[in-house]
Amino acid sequence: MPRFRPGIALVFGLLLVYFVFWRGLATHGVTQHTVDIFDGSETHSGVGSVGLDEDNLVGNDIYDDNPAPPSPKPPSSKPPNPKAPSPKASSPKPPSPTAANPEVATEEPDVEEQEPDAEDSSPSLQEQFWEEYEKLGRNETAGAIFGSTINHLVDSGGHAGFAAAALTPAKSPMPYSQNPLYRYSPYPEYNTKAWNTSNFGTYRPCEGPTGPVGDVRVFDGHPAMFEEPLMGSYVPLDIDSNLCFERQTRLGAYGFIEENFPSAPNITKRAPTNDASATTNWGELQRVCAQLNADRFAETQANSSNSHKTEGRLNSTASVNGTRLHRRNDTIVDEAEARKQGLHGLPKHDIKPKPRTAVLIRTHSGQQFTKNDRQSIRSLITELSLRSGGEYQVWLMMEVTDPDIPIWTDSDAYDFALDSYVPTEFHNMTIMWNAAITKDWYPELPQTSKTEGKAHWLVVQKFSQDHPEYEFVWNWNMDMRYTGHHYNLLEKLADFARVQPRKGLWERNERFYIPSVHGPYHTKFRKTIEDAYGSKMIWGPQSNTDITPIGPPKPVSDPTKDDYKWGVGEDADLISLAPIFNPTNTTWTGQSEVWGTFGGKLQSRASIGTQIRISKMLLSVMHAENLKGNHLGSQIGPATMALLHGLKPVFAPIPMFFDRAWTGESLQKYFNPGPEGQSGSSENSPFIAEFEGRFDSTTWYSKSATPNRLHINWLGRKDSGIGGPEWEKKNGRICLPPMLIGALTGVQRHLGPSPEPDSA
């Protein structure tokens, strides 16, 4: 026995060392399996998964174990002060991946692994976000975008090229401001020599409800707090950001009149009065305008053989199709000079009919139309349709949610619904529909695919089939506003999309564009994508054997061999105002909304929100698949079908402002957390429901409270201590640059519905 003592002692010593060493590793989480690092939270893979450095993590001095809820509740009548920290609550966590998938192996279970020391666990990306969000909320710059007035505009006179040509000094100033006032006309110089070189027919001006259609008024300069958007940019879109829009000069021509407040007569004299509003027929005005300019458009008739029940009331016009040309300005005819000024992709002189675009304003029978709703619709009609000579036509797409009203089988029921839900002035431009009729349109679709939120495009597809005169359709949400000029916005978005090359397009589309991180859009940003992906860039259709792509053939086999030529000058089949992301490797629930068969595993793309433009070609593809019983959810349908068929999609990086002074690096970390810097392809994607709180301080997202407050203040109402008559007497009237704000929720409480069905 004594001869074994040294061996026993050695073994005991080794066991002791192993035990101590193993305990040390376990204490620091080294032995923990990777799938359990975040205790069953959204399959995070640690700091490295989002390209972060440990030194960049927010310190724990203000860390709170209970982060604020990621999806804020609808705001109260007074949203919280942006400088005040948001209350925090833990984000919901799904089951552990090991519980969901029993095939995932783990190390031998141990109490230490199941209950890691909380003090040593790294905060999740969402916890880091809320920590930084609250820290920035305590800075003196927090909330600086609220309260910008016409008394403090900067860079007056900072216009060049086409932007300067759109401005003409107004004869009468506004009594509440000494700032110069301008007439703003961002339209081509119709019927001039330069315009005639690339446009078909003759432009003929159209009448509004009170006579000739005038111009919007605008102030020169912009608020200092709206210097450069943190995400998105005015620059690649070629939108003049050095303008400021105030409520009276922006909406006065459409019925906005403040009581007991003097207004310049040349603004209000064009505004429809209550009586004029009640008798205006906006549908007829648009029909006459399009007929007057019919020689500019292709000879494509509305399809009366299978149209909506409302066809007789809607006065569908015989108008347009054709290939859209890049718009030219009369001041620059020479292509070389235009290229020198950065106007890429101008085509050679060619004369073709101009395609038309329908704008479908989506609403429902529960909508209570406020005065501001009516003014917004009138501005869309006037600026897009009447002033352009019928290039656009605006429709009101009304869903009747009461299943007991037989609008498709009883004309009296239809008239009752129209009178009950739609202001008289918009009757002749309204299409009413309900869920029941979609069963007749698409009998092969399962009922589960036609429920609320999953079948948003069925009525748009049917509209396109019935109205082939429109080459494009804008789906326009009722709960958003554009402070700037609608024609300028939609034309600039179309122009931007048209000049985008297909090389690296899908990869650019899936990122929020952050100028301070990505650099100039058309140079450094493109080059970065090409260097990162090379031959792996999506090139042509990503289809399977069950789908025959209808997109154009690839000019070369490898994208690296293309010099950013393919796609330039080609109209986009899809223009999205949000990134077009890959839902793979996310827990975003919309990716499962697939019905029918597409022949095996489906490659998909998604875009949050439905404020998009779709081509007639893409709508036809979606329509054909639905007739066969194949269907995709509302937020993956258009982008996925474009991917499978090799059509052209474009995410337009519209300006997005924040009420906090985020750095570009932080925005990249929270909004583009994918492995290659994408917004999707990651379980940390901001589009996942429990992470949507990251949008809380931005001006453009459905779950953000910021748009409500901006809009309420802009309309002269008080919110969170800012705005209202007394505040404006001291500080000046709220003024905003051209920007999309939405979604607006709860604003009804501030504005109230119109007191009478047909009052202005």
N, C-alpha and C positions, 0 to 999 in steps of 0.2 A: 504493500500500500504506500509506503513512503516514497517509492520510486515514481508514483503517479502524481505526487503533490505538486511538483513544478508545472506539469501539464495542466492540472486542474486550475492552478493559479493563473496560468497564461490564458486559458479559456475564459475564466471569470473576468480577467482584466479586459480582454477583447470585448466581451459582452457589455461590460460597464462603459467602455469607450463608445461602442456602437449606440448604446441606449442614450447616452448623453448627447452624442452628435445628432442622432435622429430626432431627439426632442428639440434640439435647437433649430433644425430644419423645419420641423412641423410648426414651431412657434412662429416662424416667419413665412409660413404658407408655401414653402418650396415643394413639399410633397403633395400639395393639393392638386387634384386633377383640373385641367384647364377648363372643363365645362362647368366646374363648380365655383370658379373664382368669385363670381358676383352673386352667389347664393341664389341661383335660378333666375337672375334678371336677364334682360334681353341679350342672350349669347354674345356678350362683349368679349373681346379677345385681348383686352388690356390696352395700355397706352399706345403701344406700337401699332395697333390696328388702325388708328386714325392719324398716324404720322406725327404724333406728338413727342415732345421731349419732356422728361421728368422736370426739368428746370422751368418749363412753361406752365406747369399746373398751378392753379390758384392755391394759395396757402390755406392752412386749416385754421387760421386765426378767426375767420368769420364763417367757417364751415358749419352747416346745420344739418343734422341727420334727417330732417324732415323737409325735403325740397317742396317748393310750391307746386300746386297741381299743374300738369303740363297743358291741359286744355282749359283755359279760363272760362268761368261761367259767364253767361250773357251779362254785360255791364249794367249796373244800376243807372238811374237817371244821372248820377254823377260818378263817372269812372274815378278810380283812386288817383291821387296825386302821383305823378310819375316819380317824384323824389322819395316817396314813401316805399319802404320795402314791401314786396308782396308776401302775403302769408304763405307758409310752406306746408306741404303735406306730402307724404310719400307717394311716389309714382307707383301704380299697380305693377306687379311683377308676375309674369306667366310662370307655369310650372317649370321645374328644372328640366333641361334637355334630357337628362338621364331618365327622368320619370316618363317623359313623352316617348322616348325611344329606348326600349330595354336592351337593344343591341349595343348601345354605347357602353364600353367597358370602363371601369374605374379602378383605381388602386384599392387595396384592401381597406374596407371601411374602418374608421377610427373616430372616436369621439372628438378628437382634436380637429379632424378634417370636417366633421359635420358642424362644428361650432367654432369657426376661426375667430381669432381675437379681433374684435371690431376696430380696435385702435390701429391695427396694422393693415387693414384692408384699404385699398386705394378707392377714392370716390369714383363713381361711374361718370361717364361723360355728361349725363343729364344733371347729376349733382354738381358737377363743375359748372355747368351752364347756370343753374339757379344761384349758385354762389357768386358768380361774376355778375349776373343780372342784378342782384341786390346791391352788390358793391357799386356798380355803375349808377344804380338808382339813387345813391346817396351823394353822387357828385353834383357840383353846382351846375353842370351843363345838362343834367337830366331834364327832360321835358322842354328843351330849348326850342323845339320845332313848333310848340304851341305858342300862340300869341304873336306871330310874325305879322307886321302891319305895313301898310303903304307908307307910313312915316319913316321907315327905316330900310329903304331899298338901296341896293348897291349895284355897281357896274352899269349905270345908266348909259345907253348908247352902245352897248357891247353887242352889236349885231354885224354880221358880214354876209356877203353873197346873197343867196336866195332868201335868207331870213330877213335881211334889211329890206328887200324888195316887197315883202308882205306887209310892211308897216307904212301907214300914212298918218300924219298928224291930224288929230280930230279938231274940229272947229270950236267946239264948246267943251271947256273943262268941267270936271265934276265939282260941285260946291264944297265937298268934304276933303278935297286933296289939292295941293299945289303941284303935285307931280304931273308931268306931261302925259296926256292921254292920246292914244293912237287907235286908229281903225286897223283891224287885223284881218287880212284877206290872204290866207295861205293857198289860194287856188292858182292854177296855171293862168297865164295870160291868153285866154281863149281867143281863137280866130286870128291870132297874129301869124306872121310868117313862120316864126320858129315853131309855134304850136301846130300849124298845118303840115309841117314836114313829117310829123309822126302820129297824126290823129286823123281819123276818118270823119267826114261830115262837117256840120256846122253847129257850133254851140249856140243855143237860144236860151236866154234867161227866163226864169220861171217866176210866177207870182206866189206870194205868201198870203196869209189870211187878210192882211191889210194893204196889199200892194207889193211893190218890188221888195225883194229880200235884201236887207242891208248887211253890214259887217259887224262882227263882234268888236267891242272896245277892250283895250288892254293897257296896263301901265308898263312903262319901260323900267327894266331892272328886275332884281329878284331879292327876296329876303336873305340876309346874311346867313341865317341858320340853315338855308337850303343851298349851300354852296355846291357840294358834290354828293350825289347819293352814295351810300356805303356799298350797296349792291345794285347791279344794273347800271345803266349809264345813258345819258342823252347823246353822247358823242357818236357811237356806232349807228344809232337810230337817226341821226341828223335832225333831232328835234331842238328847236331854239329854247334853251332853258332860261334865257335872260328876259323872261316875261312874267308879269304878275297879274293874276286874275282875281278880281274882287266881285262880290256877289251881285251888286247892282249893275255893273257894266257887263258882267258875264250873262246874267239871266234877265235883265230888264226888258230885253226885246221879246222875251217869252212869257211875260206876265208877272215877273217879280217886281212888286211895288211896295215899298215900306211906308207905313202910315206916318204922317207928321214928319216926313223927312224929304227935303227938296231933292229933286233929281233933274239932271239935264234933260230938256225936252226932246232932244234928238235921240235919246235912249228910249224913253217911255212912249213916244208917239207911235212907235212900231209895235208896241206890245199889245196883244189881243186883250180886249176888255172882257169882263164876265159875260156880257151878252154875245160878243163876237166869238168867244170860246165855245159857247153852247151851240152855235150854229156852224162852226168851222168843220169842214169835212176833210181831214188830213189825208185820208185814203184817196179821195178824188183829186186833191191838189197834186199828189205824187203821180197819179195815173196820167193826168193832163201833162205834167212836166215831162214824163218819159215819152209820151206820144209826140210832144213838141220837138224832142231831140232824137226821134227814132232813127234818123239817117246816120247817127253816130254809132249805132249798135248793130249787131248781127240780127238777121231775120229769124229769130227763134220764138215760136209762139208758146204760150202756156198750154199745158196738156189738159184740155177740158174733158177728155174722155174718162179720166180716172182721178179727177180732182177732188178736193175737199168738198164737203157739203156746202161750205160757205162760198163756193166759187162765184156764184151769182152776185153775192154781196161784196166780194172783195175787189171787183174790177181789175182783174189781173191784166197786166200790160203785155203787149206784144213787143218784146224788146230784144235782149242781148245775149250773145255769147261771143266767143272769139278769144284771141290771144292778147293778154295784157302786155302793154309796152311800158318800159320804164319812163316815168314822167319827166319831161324836160321843162326847163325854165326859159323864158324868153330872153333873159339876159345872157345866157350861155348857149350858143349854137354849136360852136366848134368842139368836137369831141376831145381833142388834145387838151384844150383849155379846161374842159370839164374834168378830165383825168388829173390835171395838174392841181385842181382844187379838191381832189379826193373823192370825186363822184365815180366810184368804181362801177364797172359793169354796164355802162351806157351802150345800148345796142346801136347798130347802124340804122340810118334813116330807113324807116319802113312804115307803111301806112296800112293799118288793119283796123277792123271794127273794135271798139273798146268793150271789153266784157263788163257785165254788171254784177253787183254784189247785193245780196239780200241781208238785212240785219234783222234778226229775229229776237225781239225783246221777250224773254221768258218770264211769265207770271202765272198766277193761279187765282182761283175764285175767292180765296181768302184774303187777297190783297186789298187793302184800303188805300186808295190813291190819295196821297197828300198833294198839296199844291206843288211841292218841290218835285214829286214824281211826274206830275203833268208838265212842269217846266222842263224837266230833263228830257222827256219824250219829245216835246216840241223842238228842243234844241237839236236833238238827233235828226229829226225829220228835216228841219230847215237847213242845217249845215251839211248833212250828208246827201240828201236827196234834192231838195229844191234849188239850193245854191249851186250844185254841181251839174244841174241839167239832167238829173236822172241816173247818174252813175251808180248810185245806191238807191235802195228802196227799203223803207222801214216797215216792219210788221209787228203786231202784238200777238204773241203766241200764248193763248190763255188756256190753262188746264182747268176744267170743271171737275172739282174733286168729289162733288156729291153724286154718287152712283145712281140716285133715284131720279135725276133729271135726264130724260132721254133726248139729248140734244141731236142725236144722229137719226132719230126715227120720227121726231115730232117737231115740225117747224115752229109751232107755237112755244114749245119748250125751249127751243133754241133762241127765239126772240126774247123770251122771258129771262134767260140766262144772260144774254147780251145786255139787256137793259139793266139787269140787277148788278152785274159785275164790272161792266166796262163803261167809262165815261163816253157820252154821246159823240164827242169830237173824234174819238178813236174807233168808232164802230166799223167804219168801212176799211179799216186796215187790220182787223182782228180775225184771227183763226182760232176757233174754240175746238178743243178735243178732250177726250177722257180716256181712261185706261181701257174701257170696254172696247173702243174702236180698234185698239192695237191688236186685239185678238183676230179681227177680220183682216187687218193688213198683213199680219204675220202668223197664220194659223199653225205653222210647224214649231213655233217657239214654245218651250215649256212655260207654264204660268209663272214659275219661280224666277224666270229671267226677265219678267215684265213688271216686277214690283218696283216700288218707289226707289229711286236712286240707281237702279240697274238698267233702266231702259230710256235714258234721257234722250238718246239720239233717234229713236224710232220715228218720232213725229218730224224731226229734221230731215231724215231720209225720205219720208213720205212727201214732205214739202218739196224737196229737191226733185223727186220724180214727177210731181205735178207741175213744177215750175222750172223747166229746163232752161228758161231764159236767163237764169242766174248761174254764172260760172262758179261763184263762191258764195258761201253762207257764213255770216258771223253769228255765233250764238252769244247773245248779249244778256247778261244777268241784270235783273231789275235792282239788285241790292248793291250796285257799284256806281261810282261817279267818276267822270273825268273832268278835272277843273279847267283843262285847256280846250282847244278847238278840236272837235271830233273828226273833221275831214283831215286835218293835219295829222292826227294820230294814226288813223287807219291807213292813210296813204304812205306814211313813213314806215309803218310796220310792214306793209306789202312791199315797199321798195327794199327795205333791209333784207327781208326774206328772199326776194328775187335775186339779189346779188351774192347770196351765200353759196360758196362752192360745196359740193357734196363731200369732198375729201375732209374727213375728220368731223363731219357735221353731227352725226349721232353722238360722238364723244363730247363735242362742245355743248350739245343740247342737254346733256345729263348733269351739267354743273350750273350752280348759281354763279353768275359772272360777278366777280369781286375785283374791280379795277386795280386796287392797291396790291392785290396778290397776283392777278393774272396778267397785268399790263395791257397795252393797247389790244383791242379785240381782234383787229384784222391782221395783226403782225405777230407780236409775241405770243398771244394766246393760241393762235393757230399753230405756231411753231412748237410750242410746248406740248400740245396734243400730239403732233406728228412725231416728235422725239420720243414720247412716252409709249406710243402704240405701234408705230411703224406699219408693217404689213397687216397687223391685227385690227386695224381700223375697219369698221363695218363698211362694206363696199358692195352695193347692189342689194337685191332682195335676200332676206334670211328666211327662206321658205322651206317647205317640205313637199313630199310627193303628192299631197292632196290639194295643193294650191298651185295654180299657174300664174306666175307674177305678170302684172300688166305694166310695170314700170319700164322705163327705157333701158336698153342694154348698156352694160359697162363699156366705156371706151377703151380701157386697158384692163388687164387681168389683176394688176397689183396697184393699190392706191398710191404707193410711193412713187409710181411712174407718172402720176398725174400732177401737173403743175397748177393745181387749184383752178382748173378750167371747167371741169364737168359740173354742171348745175348752175353756173353763173348765167343770169338772164332767164332762168327757169322759174316760173311761179311756184310757190310752195303749195303743196296739197294740204298742209296742216301748219297753222301758226298758233303756237301756244304761248301763254303769258306766264307759264311756270315751267320749270325744267322737265324734260321728258326722260324719266329715270328708269333704270332697270330694277324691278321689284325683287329679283332673285337675291337670296340671302338676307332679305328683310322679313319682318313679321307683319308687313302691311297687309291687311285683310283683303283688299281689293283684288289681289293677284289670283285669288281662288274663284273669281266670278267668271267661269268659263262653262259654256253649255254646248252640247253637240260634240262633234269631233273635228279636230284639225290634223289628224294623222300623227299621233304620238305626242311627245313632249313639246309643248308650245313655247316658243321664244316670245316674250312679251315686253312691252314698254308701257309706261303709265305717265299720266300728267294730272296733278291734282287741280281740281276746278274745271269748269266747263266754259270759261270765257275764251273761246277759240274760234279761229276761222278754218273752215273745211272746204275743200274743192268739191265740185260736182262729181269728179272722178272717184274720189275717196268715198263719198257718200254712196255712190252707186255700188262700189265693192262691198260696203257694209250692208247695204240693202240686199244684195244678192246672197250673201252669207246668211242673213236672217231668214230669207225665204226658204233656205235649205234646212233651217232649224239650228244653225250655228250662231252663237251669240257670245259677246264679251261685255263685261261690265262697262258702265259709262266712262270710267276714268282710265280704262286700258284699251277700249275698243278702237278709237281713231288711231292712236299711236302704234298699236300692235298691228293693225291692218296695213298701215303705211310701212312698217318694218318688213312684213311678210311679202308685200308686193313691190318693194323697191321704189316707193313713192317718196316725195321730198317733204320732210317735216322740219320746222324751224322753231326753236325757242327764242323768242325776242326778249332780250334782257332789259325789260322796262325798269326805270328808276324806282328803287325802293329805299325809303328813308326810315330811320329809327329814332325813337325818343331817348336813346342812350348812345353814348359815344363809344361804340364798339370799335376795336381795331380790326383790320382786315384779317389778321392771323386768327383772331377769335372767331370771326364769322366763318372763315374757312373750316375751322375745327368743328363748329357746331352745325353748319349747313351743308358742307361737303365732306362728310366723315367717311366716305367710301375708301376702299383700299388704294385707289388711284386718284383720290380727290373728287369723287363723284358725290352727288346728292343721294343716290340710291346705292344698291349693291352692298348694303351694310345693315346690321341690326341696330345701328345707331342713327339710321336715316331720320331726318326731321319730319318726314311725312307719316311716320308711325304715330298712331293716335296718342299714345302716352308721351310723345316727345314734341307734339305740336305747340306746346307752350313756348318753344323757342321763337315763334313768330309773334309773341305777345306785344312786342314794342314796335312792330313794323307797320308800314302804311298799306301793305297789300297782302292780306291773307284773311281767309274767312274766320279764323279763330282769334284774330287780334282785336283789341279794344281801341287801338289808336285811330283807325279810320273814323269811327263814330265821333270821337271827340274833335278831331280836326274838322269834320264836316259840320258838326253842330256849331262850333265856334265860327266857321267860315260864313254860316248863314246868319250870324249876328246874335246867336243865343249864348247864354252863359253856361259854362261847364267847368267845374273844378277851379273856380275863382277867376277864370279867363273868359272874355267875351261879354256880350250884352251891351246895352246902350251906354250905361255909365262908364263901364270899362273902356269902351271905344271913344268916348268923349275925351278921355285922358290920354289914351295910347294910340288911337287911330284904328281904322277898320282892318280886319283880318284880310290878308292877301296871300295867295299861294301860287307857286309856279305850276306849269302844266304837269299834272300827275294823276295817275289812277289811284283811287282810294276805295277800299272795300275789303270785306263785305260789310255793309251797314246793317247793324242789328239794333233793335231797341230805339231807333231814331223816331219811330212813330210817336213815342211818348213826348218827345220834344216838339215835334212839328204838328202833330195831330192830323187827322184826315181832313179833306176839304169839307167845309160846312155844308155844302150842297153838292149833289152828284155832278153838276155841270158848271160849277164856279171855277174861276181861275185859281 
